[in-house]
Amino acid sequence: MASKTKLHPRNLHLDGYDFERLVAQTPELEAFMIKNPVGQSTVDFQDPRAVRMLNRALLRTHHDIEFWDIPAGYLCPPIPGRVDYIHHLADLLAEDTKVQEAPRGNHIKALDIGTGASLVYPLIGQSAYGWRFTGVDVDANAVKSARQIRDVNKLDIDLRLQNNSENIFRGVIQPDDAFHVTMCNPPFHGSLEQANKGTQRKWASLGKGRSTKLNFGGRDAELWYPGGEIKFIARMVAESMDFAKQCLWFTSLVSKKDNLQPLHRILGKARVADYKVVEMAQGQKTSRFIAWTYFKKKHRTLFDERGA
């Protein structure tokens, strides 16, 4: 995998933030504007209120989302990186089309596992490609927030509550469902204690001592899962076998590169037809997602043609 340092070429945030335009579209952002050490306009990314307001401005300016807000304490995702995931998923699907172009339109169906209170992936995916999304979460309050965002913006997004926290796909994928792609930003800590320690290390590196507050927020289910990221994705792979013919591509973000090797072994045991690692980047930070399918290459275009 080649190392990347830039966002996806189609990412509207490729050249950074145009704060003048953002403030013009969302005047409330101006109250959070500061100057960095070299005199450039920015916001204080250590302030969760500033991060939330920046997200509101970005979604309004670039993705035509007039209303966006989340309850205090919920994960406030950095928009550029989330946008990158969507664009790389489009490229993944493009490989299986006859025209080799990113597919657009509501016949493309995507399943967002852990959609969260922010509903960010369905918002971006609909804006960029017009895909039809189904969002799932185990947190009833997160689903309530997502429904408010959907309803106020009058969007066509299906939202489902996962009633069993032990399950991922089971109980939410119905017998008549079919999806071109599933996506997930899994909890990567193995326990609440690990999550708190991770937060403390982050704030220490920022010179903020031993604070346990997160500038991007996050509830327990968003931050940790027993056994951590590998256990969560392993469960996802195990359950994916039950829905092998209903989903063209299963995908998940992977926070740590060291987790790829054990996940490779897990996917090998699942006897998938194909498996890929796609690298992404945001500045100097590298991220990635894994993708697996039970469809052989020659059968994937038929899945696209039938429109799931």
C-alpha positions in Angstrom: 0.0 0.0 0.0 1.4 3.3 -1.0 1.5 6.0 1.7 -0.8 8.9 1.2 -0.7 12.4 2.5 -3.7 14.1 0.9 -7.4 13.7 0.9 -9.3 12.1 -1.9 -9.2 14.1 -5.2 -13.0 14.5 -5.1 -13.0 15.6 -1.4 -14.4 19.2 -1.3 -12.1 19.8 1.7 -9.0 18.9 -0.1 -7.6 22.5 0.0 -8.5 23.1 3.7 -11.2 25.3 5.2 -12.4 28.5 3.5 -13.3 30.3 6.8 -14.5 33.4 5.0 -17.0 31.4 3.1 -18.0 29.3 6.1 -18.7 32.4 8.3 -20.7 34.0 5.4 -22.9 30.9 5.3 -23.0 30.3 9.1 -22.5 33.6 10.9 -22.6 31.8 14.3 -19.1 30.4 13.5 -17.5 33.8 13.8 -17.8 33.7 17.6 -15.4 30.8 17.6 -12.8 32.2 15.2 -9.2 32.7 16.5 -5.8 33.4 15.0 -3.1 30.7 14.9 0.5 31.6 15.7 1.2 32.7 12.2 -1.9 34.9 12.0 -4.2 32.7 10.0 -7.9 32.4 10.8 -9.0 29.1 12.4 -11.0 27.7 15.3 -9.8 26.2 18.6 -10.0 22.5 17.8 -9.6 21.8 21.6 -13.0 23.4 22.2 -15.9 20.9 21.5 -18.3 23.8 20.9 -16.1 25.2 18.2 -15.7 21.8 16.5 -19.5 21.3 16.6 -20.1 24.7 15.0 -17.4 24.1 12.4 -19.1 20.9 11.4 -22.5 22.7 11.2 -20.9 25.3 8.8 -19.1 22.6 6.7 -22.3 20.6 6.3 -24.3 23.6 5.4 -21.8 25.1 3.0 -20.6 22.1 1.2 -23.3 19.5 1.6 -26.6 21.6 1.6 -27.5 20.5 5.2 -29.4 23.4 6.7 -30.0 21.9 10.1 -27.4 19.9 12.0 -26.8 19.5 15.7 -26.0 16.8 18.2 -26.7 16.3 21.9 -23.8 17.2 24.3 -21.3 14.4 24.8 -21.9 12.5 21.5 -19.2 12.0 19.0 -18.6 15.0 16.8 -16.8 13.6 13.8 -14.2 15.5 11.8 -15.9 16.0 8.4 -13.0 15.8 5.9 -12.0 12.3 7.0 -15.6 11.1 6.9 -16.0 12.5 3.4 -12.9 10.6 2.3 -14.4 7.2 3.4 -17.4 7.9 1.3 -15.4 8.8 -1.8 -13.2 5.7 -1.5 -16.3 3.5 -1.1 -17.5 5.1 -4.4 -14.2 4.1 -6.0 -14.5 0.6 -4.6 -18.0 0.2 -6.1 -16.8 1.8 -9.4 -14.4 -1.2 -9.9 -17.4 -3.5 -10.2 -19.3 -1.4 -12.8 -18.9 -1.7 -16.5 -18.1 2.0 -16.9 -15.6 2.1 -14.0 -17.1 5.3 -12.7 -18.3 6.2 -9.2 -22.0 5.1 -9.1 -24.6 7.7 -8.4 -28.3 7.6 -7.7 -30.7 6.2 -5.1 -30.5 2.7 -6.5 -27.2 2.4 -4.7 -28.0 1.3 -1.2 -25.6 1.7 1.7 -25.8 0.5 5.3 -24.2 2.6 8.0 -23.5 0.6 11.2 -23.2 2.9 14.2 -24.6 5.9 12.3 -24.5 7.9 15.6 -26.3 11.1 16.7 -24.6 13.0 13.9 -25.9 10.9 10.9 -22.8 12.2 9.2 -22.1 9.4 6.6 -25.7 9.3 5.2 -25.7 13.1 5.0 -22.4 13.2 3.0 -23.2 10.1 0.9 -26.6 11.5 -0.2 -25.1 14.9 -0.9 -22.1 13.6 -2.9 -23.7 10.6 -4.8 -27.4 10.5 -4.1 -27.2 7.0 -2.5 -30.0 5.6 -0.4 -28.9 5.0 3.2 -30.0 2.9 6.1 -28.5 4.0 9.4 -28.3 1.7 12.5 -27.3 2.3 16.1 -27.6 0.7 19.5 -28.2 4.0 21.3 -31.9 5.1 21.2 -31.0 8.7 21.9 -28.5 8.7 19.0 -31.2 7.4 16.7 -33.6 10.1 18.0 -31.0 12.8 17.2 -30.4 11.3 13.8 -34.1 11.2 13.1 -34.4 14.9 14.0 -31.6 15.8 11.5 -33.2 13.7 8.8 -36.7 15.0 9.4 -35.8 18.7 9.6 -33.8 18.4 6.4 -36.5 16.3 4.7 -34.2 13.5 3.7 -35.0 10.0 2.7 -32.9 7.9 5.2 -34.1 4.8 6.9 -33.1 4.6 10.6 -33.2 1.5 12.6 -32.5 0.8 16.3 -30.3 -2.3 17.1 -32.1 -3.7 20.1 -29.4 -6.3 20.9 -25.9 -4.8 21.6 -24.4 -8.2 21.0 -25.4 -8.1 17.4 -24.2 -6.0 14.5 -26.1 -7.1 11.3 -28.4 -9.6 12.9 -31.8 -8.1 13.8 -31.4 -5.1 11.5 -30.8 -6.6 8.0 -34.2 -7.9 6.9 -34.8 -10.8 4.6 -35.8 -8.5 1.7 -32.8 -6.1 2.2 -29.9 -5.9 -0.2 -27.0 -3.4 0.0 -24.2 -2.5 -2.3 -22.0 -1.5 0.6 -21.9 -1.5 4.4 -19.7 0.9 6.4 -18.7 1.3 10.0 -16.4 3.4 12.2 -16.0 0.8 15.0 -15.2 1.5 18.7 -11.4 0.9 19.0 -10.8 0.8 22.7 -11.3 -2.5 24.6 -12.7 -1.0 27.8 -13.8 2.3 29.4 -10.5 2.4 31.2 -8.6 2.2 28.0 -10.7 4.9 26.5 -10.0 7.2 29.4 -6.3 6.6 29.2 -6.3 7.3 25.5 -8.1 10.6 26.2 -5.5 11.5 28.9 -2.6 10.8 26.5 -4.2 13.0 23.9 -4.8 15.9 26.2 -1.2 15.6 27.6 0.2 15.8 24.1 -1.9 19.0 23.6 -0.5 20.4 26.9 -3.9 20.2 28.6 -2.8 18.0 31.5 -5.0 15.1 32.6 -8.4 16.2 31.3 -10.9 13.4 30.5 -13.0 15.7 28.2 -13.0 14.9 24.5 -13.0 17.7 22.0 -14.7 15.4 19.5 -16.9 13.9 22.2 -18.1 10.2 22.3 -20.4 8.0 24.4 -19.4 4.6 25.7 -20.7 2.6 22.7 -18.9 4.9 20.3 -15.5 4.6 22.0 -15.1 1.1 23.4 -16.2 -2.5 22.9 -15.1 -5.6 24.9 -12.0 -6.8 23.2 -11.6 -3.6 21.2 -11.6 -3.0 17.5 -10.4 -6.5 16.5 -13.1 -8.3 18.4 -15.8 -5.9 17.0 -14.7 -6.4 13.4 -14.3 -10.2 14.0 -17.9 -10.2 15.1 -18.9 -8.2 12.1 -17.1 -10.7 9.8 -18.7 -13.7 11.5 -22.2 -12.2 11.1 -21.5 -11.1 7.5 -21.4 -14.7 6.5 -25.2 -14.9 7.3 -25.8 -12.1 4.8 -23.2 -13.0 2.2 -25.8 -12.8 -0.7 -27.5 -9.6 0.6 -24.4 -7.3 0.7 -22.0 -6.7 -2.2 -19.2 -5.2 -0.1 -18.8 -5.2 3.7 -16.3 -2.6 5.0 -15.0 -1.1 8.2 -12.5 1.5 9.3 -9.4 0.1 11.0 -7.7 2.5 13.4 -4.4 0.6 13.9 -2.3 -0.8 11.1 -1.1 -3.6 13.4 -4.7 -4.9 13.5 -4.7 -5.8 9.8 -2.7 -9.0 10.2 -5.1 -10.7 12.6 -8.0 -9.4 10.6 -6.5 -10.9 7.5 -6.5 -14.3 9.2 -10.1 -13.9 10.4 -11.2 -13.1 6.8 -9.3 -16.0 5.5 -11.2 -18.4 7.8 -14.4 -16.8 6.6 -13.5 -17.8 3.0 -14.4 -14.5 1.4 -14.1 -14.2 -2.4 -12.1 -11.0 -2.2 -10.5 -8.8 0.5 -8.9 -5.3 0.2 -7.2 -2.7 2.3 -7.8 0.9 1.2 -5.5 3.6 2.6 -6.7 7.1 3.2 -5.0 10.2 4.7 -5.7 13.5 6.3 -2.6 15.6 6.5 0.1 13.5 8.2 -2.4 11.1 9.7 -3.0 7.8 7.8 -6.2 5.8 8.1 -7.6 2.8 6.3 -10.6 0.6 5.8 -10.9 -3.1 5.0 -13.4 -4.4 2.5 -14.5 -7.9 1.9 -17.0 -9.6 -0.4 -18.5 -13.1 -0.9 -19.2 -12.3 -4.6 -16.6 -13.3 -7.2 -15.6 -10.6 -9.6 -17.7 -11.9 -12.5 -20.8 -11.8 -10.4 -20.5 -8.2 -9.0 -21.6 -6.4 -12.1 -24.9 -8.4 -12.0 -25.5 -7.1 -8.5 -25.0 -3.5 -9.7 -27.3 -4.0 -12.8 -30.2 -5.4 -10.7 -29.9 -2.3 -8.5 -29.8 -4.4 -5.3 
